[in-house]
Amino acid sequence: MSVHITAPVWKIKNLTMTQKIILLKLADNANEAGICWPSLSTIAEDCGCSVRTVSRSIAYFEGIDLIDHDRRFNKSNMYHFNIDTLSILSSSIDTVSNTPRHTVQSIETPCLVNVDTLSSQYGHPCPTNRQEPKRTINEPSIEPSEEDEYEDPFDEADSIRLKEMADQRKFG
């Protein structure tokens, strides 16, 4: 267990409760270099969640460059904490001067893209500036009435003819 890894994790804001407990579990298992290797099932069992939830959380942490992992065959994965990202996320002070801060999936991170050149042509590239796609809902224009009920295509005469045909085949 490394206090140098665990203490900053406590200060990270805007994680879900499940993400925070999974990240704390990884930090608790990390050595002084920020490396740990618990299995997904061990993390899930200790945190009281499913293996799939652990996988999604780890993918999220990798997406914000907080951790990365090395896949080890026939062994558990090895996880590496990115100490620079951890210190940025855990501090409330902007360590990158004159850099706008943006919220990326509920975590405040510095935007390192040159906004001046891109935003004039394409708009700002950060995910928070993406617009939700418009959704079209197609509904029927006329409500079904009671008169439009399903009608049986066979009438009584058809059913009598079918019975007669069946009898002819039996005794035919």
Secondary structure, DSSP 8 states (H G I E B T S, - for coil): --HHHHHHHHH--S--HHHHHHHHHHHHH--TTSEE---HHHHHHHHTS-HHHHHHHHHHHHHTTSEEEE--TTS--EEEE-HHHHHHHH-SS--STT--EEEETTEEEE--S-HHHHHHHH---SGGG-----------SS---GGG----S--HHHHHHHHHHHHHHHH-
